[in-house]
Amino acid sequence: MKCVLLAMSAVQSEVQSDLISTYYDTPDLALNRKQLTLRVRKQGRKFVQAVKAGDSAGSDLLVRREWEDPIASKRPNIDAPKTGKQLPASIRKQDLRPAVLRELCRRTAVTARASPPFDARRASSDHHPVRMR
């Protein structure tokens, strides 16, 4: 796919950014049971926390419920203004554990035509690498 994108037109510049995403849950998977995903992503020196909610009714495939907050560190902040409100009240910070670590090298090529970023993905769960497709 990268070759196709690069062949579309001459590359004017390319920007690479490394993203490290850690997905958190409780030992008993309380967030997963409620169809919630809690992610902290590190990009450069910044951290962004996201909460994503599944559509339990399955009614609208085009609606994606997702909230983000900038946070101070790689540990989740359950008091963050947007994302913290989406977490169940029973969740405590000390109960959250890393569940999956995903490293992503994003290369964005600026061309004469607009093109999506090319991502090289690698994930691990319990320190075992998993290749993402």
Summary of the structure (lengths in Angstrom):
residues: 133
radius of gyration: 17.2
end to end distance: 12.1
largest distance: 53.1
contacts: 324
relative contact order: 0.25
helix: 13%
strand: 49%
